[in-house]
Amino acid sequence: MFPLHPVQGQFTHRSQTEIDFGAETKTVTVNTQPIVTAVDEIAGEASSRLAMSVVARRAISVRVTSDIAEVEPVWRQFAAAGLESPGQSYDFIRLWLKDRDIPQSAQSYVVGEVDGMPVALLPLHRKRVHGVSLYTWFPGPQAGCYAPLADHDRLEALGESGRLALWQAMIGALEGASLVYLRSVPTRIGARAGLFDELGSMLAVETLYRAEFSSWTQCDSEQRSRSRRKHDRQQGDRLAALGEVGFEEITDLDTAHAALDIMFAQRSARFRAQGIRDAFVADDLIGFYHATLEPGSGLDVRLHVLRLDGNIVAVRYNIVHGDRMFCLISSMSDCNRIQSGSPGKQCLLRVMQTVFDQGITMFDMGSGFTDEKRHWCNVQIPLRQHYVALTPFGGLVIMGHQSFQRLRSWAKANTTIKSFIRSACQFRDRLLGRLPSDQL
């Protein structure tokens, strides 16, 4: 028998509630208020009787713990079917918790079960942002997207009403915050669309770009026109005219750490030139990425580098899970002479020529539009922010944040406004004394 109230490091079982469906009464093992709320919402639909009978036939239970080790078995069970992002990786999050020194009291792992079988897992960080207490994913923009861990077959089989009841029960188990904010959730997982449509209110903000091919031959034939091949060849010739060009995937640990330092130095120079705050330096994140290289990290990190006369001029930091590769960071030399040969694009070209013939079937390049993604990516997936208010104040915060997100999207699409906002942010950072990128 699990305790009825939260206990540090132990799963928490919520109370049972009896729901009367006319002639018969069914017992559903969930937190009382969320399931009643879910049923009330379903009752407003034309198919209310059918929807309620679906929920009634299924026993939904929720477990909550603040100890990540307790959910490792179910986490790895879900991850075995494939990840949409390193942000869903148990080992990535475990390292993140250690590097960021996140206390156990700020961690919540919510497991939703249906008929005694785990169906979904929400790994959440309870934190305070601008004075507002909320639950959200552990990392921020460090990964291209995030999503609940789930048994997608069972989740899909629940149908809309079943998923609504499940998410309501899982969110209802959370305490001590005003809202739940889940950023960058894809609208579909593989061929399954809408698995998370019932998880709060949503706002589409970004697009995820991926290249999915069975071989380099397929990629080359579908993504590169004759003029594109000519352009790539001309860039390669310009770079080769500057010295001996070499490409490799680094396997030596010491060399990998050195390459990582070069990558962050290149990124820092790029941020400085653009007048952008260097989050890797200012937020002290570099040590985390070094930790991911270590043999005991549990992560398969692939560092691809392009060299000119032996010196690294471009780097791509990737994490591989199964047959999927996720590029989290890329960099290139800030030397104008070297940039004339487009080392970043030449490095990516060689990555594309290599990885699909090594068994990779999906190469995720993250969100946000760039020329590289336009040239190489044949799959685009909308990303949405998901919001759930836990208090009336949280509802007001959500309204404000959604308005801000809409304004931000409009500003990013307007060159003049975007330039003005960047200048204002730079001025703000100087006033606040935030570290510039040359502090690396």
HELIX and SHEET records of a PDB file:
HELIX    1   1 THR A   32  ALA A   43  1                                  12    
HELIX    2   2 SER A   48  ALA A   56  1                                   9    
HELIX    3   3 ILE A   68  VAL A   71  5                                   4    
HELIX    4   4 GLU A   72  ALA A   79  1                                   8    
HELIX    5   5 PRO A   86  GLN A   88  5                                   3    
HELIX    6   6 TYR A   90  ARG A  100  1                                  11    
HELIX    7   7 GLN A  104  ALA A  106  5                                   3    
HELIX    8   8 HIS A  152  ALA A  157  1                                   6    
HELIX    9   9 GLY A  159  GLY A  172  1                                  14    
HELIX   10  10 TRP A  216  GLN A  223  1                                   8    
HELIX   11  11 ARG A  226  ALA A  240  1                                  15    
HELIX   12  12 LEU A  253  GLN A  274  1                                  22    
HELIX   13  13 ALA A  279  ALA A  282  1                                   4    
HELIX   14  14 ILE A  286  LEU A  293  1                                   8    
HELIX   15  15 PRO A  295  SER A  297  5                                   3    
HELIX   16  16 ASN A  336  GLN A  339  1                                   4    
HELIX   17  17 PRO A  343  VAL A  355  1                                  13    
HELIX   18  18 PHE A  356  GLN A  358  5                                   3    
HELIX   19  19 ASP A  371  TRP A  376  1                                   6    
HELIX   20  20 PRO A  392  LYS A  412  1                                  21    
HELIX   21  21 THR A  415  LEU A  432  1                                  18    
HELIX   22  22 SER A  437  GLN A  439  5                                   3    
SHEET    1   A13 THR A  12  HIS A  13  0                                        
SHEET    2   A13 ILE A  60  THR A  65 -1                                        
SHEET    3   A13 GLN A 107  VAL A 114 -1                                        
SHEET    4   A13 MET A 117  VAL A 129 -1                                        
SHEET    5   A13 VAL A 132  THR A 136 -1                                        
SHEET    6   A13 LEU A 179  PRO A 186  1                                        
SHEET    7   A13 VAL A 379  ALA A 389 -1                                        
SHEET    8   A13 SER A 201  GLU A 212 -1                                        
SHEET    9   A13 MET A 362  SER A 367 -1                                        
SHEET   10   A13 ARG A 324  MET A 332  1                                        
SHEET   11   A13 ASN A 311  HIS A 321 -1                                        
SHEET   12   A13 ASP A 300  LEU A 308 -1                                        
SHEET   13   A13 VAL A 245  ILE A 250 -1                                        
SHEET    1   B 5 THR A  12  HIS A  13  0                                        
SHEET    2   B 5 ILE A  60  THR A  65 -1                                        
SHEET    3   B 5 GLN A 107  VAL A 114 -1                                        
SHEET    4   B 5 MET A 117  VAL A 129 -1                                        
SHEET    5   B 5 LEU A 149  ALA A 150 -1                                        
SHEET    1   C 2 GLN A  16  PHE A  21  0                                        
SHEET    2   C 2 GLU A  24  THR A  29 -1                                        
SHEET    1   D 2 ARG A 188  ILE A 189  0                                        
SHEET    2   D 2 ARG A 192  ALA A 193 -1                                        
END                                                                             
